[in-house]
């Protein structure tokens, strides 16, 4: 088995090659390994080398060396019956350690549950991970129909209320950098995505929240607010959403928004 350090620059996209050359401290092999681990999404238990290669945009030979090494270290587990990998206990330990240090989750949960019960919807707390928002806490009402997204779920940053609230709260330079990367990934949908983000940033400053009424999924409505905790940690975003037939824009903006803003004020003061 070839060593993972044998990864060549030809294995990397041009932009990655440029970044690696500019920063002599950048360890490309480590970055590629972490990229593979991030390919596993909520609800997906196993992925094969081909699927990982497509998602990470790496040659399959490179992915094979990386998965071999990650398996040896316990970050992946290989299932011989299906020929695919699942996240190993070392990966789970990293995620658990990170979540355990986010005290704001425990503080926010009762207030999030209260809002979820009032709205008969799902209320989630999330933070940015590259071009996604990842749920770090999630509460849903006992209503029969709510969004079935749990802690660890990823949603797109530019098409969801939670992601747009983050973009509205962050600096202009960071927003521009993120959107440039979004544009590179999907030139065809970019005009609509750009228009939606611009509209959301404007409404965030005008009405105090971002909306996504059918923009992410045609049958899902949501509103969201982002905030910077006073302890200086990264921007967090909190949303309330669910099936559009159960959550009208008027209900979300007139009944839910005041309660969501009150909840964010509690969290901001923490």
PyMOL commands that set and color helices and strands:
alter all, ss='L'
color gray80, all
select helices_A, chain A and resi 4-6+9-11+14-22+28-37+49-56+60-72+89-100+103-119+161-169+172-185+187-207+249-269
alter helices_A, ss='H'
color red, helices_A
select strands_A, chain A and resi 76-79+84-87+122-129+132-140+154-156+210-213+220-227+236-243
alter strands_A, ss='S'
color yellow, strands_A
deselect
rebuild
show_as cartoon
